[in-house]
Structures are given as structure tokens and as C-alpha cells.
């Protein structure tokens, strides 16, 4: 896969974009959200280091190891709290 489908905000059509462009855009949007909304300490002065404005929803196509790594990256690395996996047996 070398391209993705992208629909700009308020657009009524899809555009084809390079995969590299999409990865850079996702990274930039996550970084901007983290820079804007990251909480280092709560009102009581306790260090929390979290981000509540970005979330992750996994599915049944991910195995336990992938879910473990995603959880570690998102919580430990980025401070993202809302992480859910909807996998069912």
C-alpha cells in the first residue's frame, strides 16, 4: 500500500494521497493535540502526566502482543488515557 484516501474537512470528495503524507499528518495532529492538552499536574499538585483528548480503539484483528505494545506506547509514551479494545472471542 503506497496511497491512502483522504477527505478534507467539509469536502464532499475523496482524494488520493501518498502514505508518507498521511503518516506525517497523523503524527503532526497527535503532537499538536498533545502539546495543547497535556496535563502534567492536577489541581492538587499531583503529577499525572496524561492526555484525555486523544483516544485509541482497537479491534479483533490485533493480537495480545500488539495490544500490549499499543497500550505501553499510548499510556507510557504519550500519556493517553482513553484506550479500549473491542476484541471478542
Secondary structure, 3 states (H helix, E strand, C coil): CCEEEECCCCCCCCEEEEHHHHHHHHHHHHHHHHHHHCEEECCCCCEEEEECCCCEEECCCCCHHHHHHHHHHHHHHCCECCEEECCCC
